[in-house]
Amino acid sequence: MTVESESDEPAAAVVEADFVEDDEGPETRPDELRLIEALLFAASEPIEEKALGKRLPAGTDVHAGLKRLQLEYAPRGVNLVRIGTKWTFRTANDLAWLLTHEASEPKKLSRAAVETLAIIAYHQPVTRAEIEEIRGVAVAKGTIDVLLETGWIRPRGRRKAPGRPLTYGTTDQFLSHFGLEALGDLPGLDELKGAGLFDGQLPSGFGVPNPSDDPALRDDEDPIDAVELDLGLAPRVEDAPAGESAEPGEAGEPASEAPAREEGD
């Protein structure tokens, strides 16, 4: 006696529906996608891929799930974006105007602050003295303070050098504000030329630094003391040269900057 199974085809269909094909990796189960999606929505700030993995069932391919969700949300009003090593949902760039408050006026940075921010972004980890050497003028403390207030830069550590000056680097907020996934997405030389930021003949061998996304301290950096962090990183004597102008200018910065002093003056 032959018994026909009416559920052969439906069963196969159910098996196929249990997984979502990911273009860049293994298959991801719909229930796993839902878990990842829920965790991302519940997070109050961008969350690390590793942190997601600790909250998900063993064997979940978190990276494949994130890439799949990123693809699914790409045409929507909310996008899944990567900021450094973290992931978060944010309003699609082309809809940002909907959430802009007409009465709010963004704080404008002075040219000195913009130049200092660019140097920190491309040359991090960098000390204040190194910033001055690149710019050719002294960097007023107010300039650094303004950038710290924006949340775009942070003190990383202290250079293993006389005076142990602070080293500075950018933050995830910097990446998020400028729409970058990683520091490797900073404009290169060709892009900067195309934007008209380089005029005239450039020196032979001129290049744009390619900063690393690794947040770990370098061999020539020491960690910042916990006491200093509790005190709000009050600068050492060497971090605030004597005689520095405290007169406020644009965006709380000094009105002018003096040429950088040569060592030994």
Secondary structure per residue as TSV (DSSP state, phi and psi in degrees):
chain	resnum	aa	ss	phi	psi
A	1	M	-	360.0	130.4
A	2	T	-	-104.9	126.4
A	3	V	-	-107.6	121.3
A	4	E	-	-84.1	133.7
A	5	S	-	-93.8	120.3
A	6	E	T	-85.2	-5.3
A	7	S	T	-105.6	6.0
A	8	D	H	-58.8	-52.8
A	9	E	H	-68.4	-45.3
A	10	P	H	-59.7	-38.1
A	11	A	H	-61.4	-42.3
A	12	A	H	-62.7	-38.5
A	13	A	H	-65.5	-36.8
A	14	V	H	-65.4	-41.3
A	15	V	H	-61.5	-42.0
A	16	E	H	-67.4	-31.1
A	17	A	H	-79.5	-12.7
A	18	D	T	-71.9	-15.3
A	19	F	-	-127.4	149.9
A	20	V	B	-112.6	123.8
A	21	E	-	-70.7	129.4
A	22	D	-	-105.2	131.1
A	23	D	T	-66.0	-27.4
A	24	E	T	-112.9	13.7
A	25	G	S	-175.5	-163.1
A	26	P	S	-63.4	168.2
A	27	E	-	-70.9	148.4
A	28	T	B	-121.3	128.3
A	29	R	-	-70.3	143.9
A	30	P	H	-57.9	-36.6
A	31	D	H	-67.6	-32.0
A	32	E	H	-69.7	-39.4
A	33	L	H	-61.1	-40.4
A	34	R	H	-64.4	-39.7
A	35	L	H	-64.6	-45.7
A	36	I	H	-61.4	-44.3
A	37	E	H	-60.9	-43.8
A	38	A	H	-64.7	-42.5
A	39	L	H	-63.9	-39.8
A	40	L	H	-66.0	-40.9
A	41	F	H	-68.7	-33.8
A	42	A	H	-77.2	-21.7
A	43	A	-	-70.5	135.0
A	44	S	S	-81.8	-11.1
A	45	E	S	-151.1	165.9
A	46	P	-	-51.5	142.5
A	47	I	E	-121.5	141.9
A	48	E	E	-69.2	146.2
A	49	E	H	-59.8	-39.9
A	50	K	H	-64.5	-37.4
A	51	A	H	-65.4	-37.2
A	52	L	H	-63.1	-43.6
A	53	G	H	-59.0	-33.3
A	54	K	H	-70.5	-20.6
A	55	R	H	-97.3	-4.5
A	56	L	S	-107.7	159.8
A	57	P	-	-57.8	148.9
A	58	A	T	-58.1	138.8
A	59	G	T	92.3	-5.8
A	60	T	-	-69.3	127.7
A	61	D	-	-85.0	90.9
A	62	V	H	-62.9	-43.3
A	63	H	H	-62.5	-43.9
A	64	A	H	-63.1	-39.3
A	65	G	H	-65.2	-41.2
A	66	L	H	-64.0	-43.1
A	67	K	H	-64.3	-37.4
A	68	R	H	-66.0	-45.5
A	69	L	H	-64.2	-37.8
A	70	Q	H	-60.2	-40.7
A	71	L	H	-67.0	-43.0
A	72	E	H	-67.7	-34.4
A	73	Y	H	-87.7	-7.8
A	74	A	T	-54.0	-43.1
A	75	P	T	-87.3	3.0
A	76	R	S	-92.7	177.0
A	77	G	S	-73.7	-20.0
A	78	V	E	-118.5	131.4
A	79	N	E	-113.4	151.0
A	80	L	E	-94.8	120.6
A	81	V	E	-124.7	152.2
A	82	R	E	-100.7	131.3
A	83	I	E	-123.9	102.4
A	84	G	T	67.0	-116.4
A	85	T	T	-106.3	11.5
A	86	K	E	-115.8	161.6
A	87	W	E	-127.0	147.3
A	88	T	E	-160.5	158.9
A	89	F	E	-91.3	140.3
A	90	R	E	-148.9	159.3
A	91	T	E	-61.9	139.4
A	92	A	-	-56.6	141.0
A	93	N	G	-55.8	-38.4
A	94	D	G	-74.7	-5.7
A	95	L	G	-110.0	7.4
A	96	A	G	-58.6	-31.3
A	97	W	G	-62.1	-25.1
A	98	L	G	-66.3	-29.7
A	99	L	G	-101.9	6.3
A	100	T	-	-83.2	123.8
A	101	H	-	-79.9	124.0
A	102	E	T	-61.2	-31.6
A	103	A	T	-80.0	-18.0
A	104	S	-	-80.5	133.7
A	105	E	-	-117.4	116.3
A	106	P	-	-61.3	143.7
A	107	K	-	-73.4	127.2
A	108	K	-	-90.5	135.6
A	109	L	-	-90.1	144.4
A	110	S	-	-72.2	168.2
A	111	R	H	-60.4	-38.4
A	112	A	H	-61.3	-41.6
A	113	A	H	-68.2	-40.8
A	114	V	H	-63.4	-44.2
A	115	E	H	-63.6	-41.8
A	116	T	H	-64.4	-42.1
A	117	L	H	-61.8	-42.7
A	118	A	H	-62.9	-41.0
A	119	I	H	-65.2	-42.7
A	120	I	H	-63.4	-42.1
A	121	A	H	-62.2	-44.7
A	122	Y	H	-86.1	-26.5
A	123	H	H	-111.1	5.2
A	124	Q	-	-60.6	147.2
A	125	P	S	-75.5	136.2
A	126	V	E	-137.6	143.8
A	127	T	E	-93.4	168.2
A	128	R	H	-62.3	-40.4
A	129	A	H	-63.0	-36.7
A	130	E	H	-69.7	-35.4
A	131	I	H	-62.9	-43.4
A	132	E	H	-63.6	-38.1
A	133	E	H	-64.3	-39.2
A	134	I	H	-72.1	-43.3
A	135	R	H	-76.5	-30.2
A	136	G	S	86.0	3.1
A	137	V	B	-136.7	158.0
A	138	A	-	-66.6	141.3
A	139	V	-	-97.7	114.9
A	140	A	-	-69.0	147.0
A	141	K	H	-58.6	-33.7
A	142	G	H	-60.0	-31.6
A	143	T	H	-65.2	-46.6
A	144	I	H	-64.0	-41.5
A	145	D	H	-60.2	-42.8
A	146	V	H	-61.0	-43.4
A	147	L	H	-68.0	-34.9
A	148	L	H	-65.8	-37.8
A	149	E	H	-65.8	-33.3
A	150	T	H	-69.3	-20.8
A	151	G	T	83.3	9.3
A	152	W	S	-88.0	-20.2
A	153	I	E	-127.4	163.7
A	154	R	E	-148.4	152.9
A	155	P	E	-72.7	128.4
A	156	R	E	-91.9	-47.3
A	157	G	E	-172.7	-157.5
A	158	R	E	-126.4	133.1
A	159	R	E	-67.0	136.5
A	160	K	S	-77.8	75.1
A	161	A	S	-150.8	164.4
A	162	P	T	-51.2	130.5
A	163	G	T	87.7	-16.2
A	164	R	-	44.5	61.9
A	165	P	-	-68.3	153.0
A	166	L	E	-66.1	144.9
A	167	T	E	-108.1	145.6
A	168	Y	E	-119.3	150.6
A	169	G	E	-147.7	173.1
A	170	T	E	-87.5	170.3
A	171	T	-	-118.3	174.1
A	172	D	H	-64.4	-29.8
A	173	Q	H	-63.0	-35.5
A	174	F	H	-62.2	-47.7
A	175	L	H	-61.0	-45.0
A	176	S	H	-63.2	-44.9
A	177	H	H	-63.3	-38.6
A	178	F	T	-96.3	10.7
A	179	G	T	66.6	36.5
A	180	L	-	-108.8	140.4
A	181	E	S	-82.7	-33.6
A	182	A	S	-153.7	166.7
A	183	L	G	-64.3	-24.3
A	184	G	G	-65.0	-13.2
A	185	D	G	-88.5	-0.9
A	186	L	S	-59.7	144.9
A	187	P	-	-56.5	137.1
A	188	G	-	-88.2	-174.4
A	189	L	H	-60.7	-45.0
A	190	D	H	-62.7	-40.9
A	191	E	H	-67.0	-39.3
A	192	L	H	-66.8	-37.2
A	193	K	H	-64.1	-45.1
A	194	G	H	-62.1	-28.3
A	195	A	T	-83.6	-0.2
A	196	G	T	76.4	20.7
A	197	L	-	-85.5	-10.3
A	198	F	-	-119.1	118.3
A	199	D	-	-110.6	146.7
A	200	G	S	78.3	-168.8
A	201	Q	-	-82.8	127.5
A	202	L	-	-87.5	147.6
A	203	P	-	-60.0	151.5
A	204	S	T	-61.6	133.5
A	205	G	T	80.6	7.3
A	206	F	-	-65.7	135.5
A	207	G	-	-145.1	166.6
A	208	V	-	-104.7	128.1
A	209	P	-	-59.4	151.5
A	210	N	-	-117.6	91.5
A	211	P	-	-67.7	153.5
A	212	S	-	-88.0	148.0
A	213	D	-	-86.5	-3.7
A	214	D	-	-69.1	117.0
A	215	P	-	-77.8	-7.9
A	216	A	S	-64.6	148.8
A	217	L	-	-65.6	145.4
A	218	R	-	-78.2	171.3
A	219	D	T	-62.2	-26.8
A	220	D	T	-97.0	18.3
A	221	E	E	-120.8	141.6
A	222	D	E	-106.5	150.0
A	223	P	-	-66.4	155.6
A	224	I	-	-79.8	136.5
A	225	D	-	-62.5	143.1
A	226	A	H	-60.8	-34.1
A	227	V	H	-62.8	-40.1
A	228	E	H	-64.0	-39.5
A	229	L	H	-63.8	-41.1
A	230	D	H	-64.1	-31.4
A	231	L	T	-88.7	8.2
A	232	G	T	75.6	26.6
A	233	L	-	56.0	52.1
A	234	A	-	-59.4	127.0
A	235	P	-	-65.9	146.5
A	236	R	-	-73.3	174.4
A	237	V	G	-59.5	-39.7
A	238	E	G	-72.6	-16.6
A	239	D	G	-81.9	-15.6
A	240	A	S	-133.7	88.6
A	241	P	-	-55.6	143.5
A	242	A	T	-63.9	145.6
A	243	G	T	83.4	7.2
A	244	E	-	-69.8	139.1
A	245	S	-	-68.9	133.6
A	246	A	-	-110.8	7.7
A	247	E	-	-69.5	121.3
A	248	P	B	-69.5	145.4
A	249	G	-	-129.8	-142.7
A	250	E	G	-63.2	133.5
A	251	A	G	55.3	33.1
A	252	G	G	79.9	12.5
A	253	E	-	-99.8	159.3
A	254	P	B	-58.9	149.3
A	255	A	S	-65.8	-30.0
A	256	S	-	-150.3	162.2
A	257	E	-	-122.1	134.8
A	258	A	-	-85.6	155.2
A	259	P	B	-58.2	143.4
A	260	A	-	-63.0	136.7
A	261	R	-	-76.3	139.2
A	262	E	-	-72.2	148.0
A	263	E	T	-60.2	132.2
A	264	G	T	98.8	-8.8
A	265	D	-	-69.8	360.0
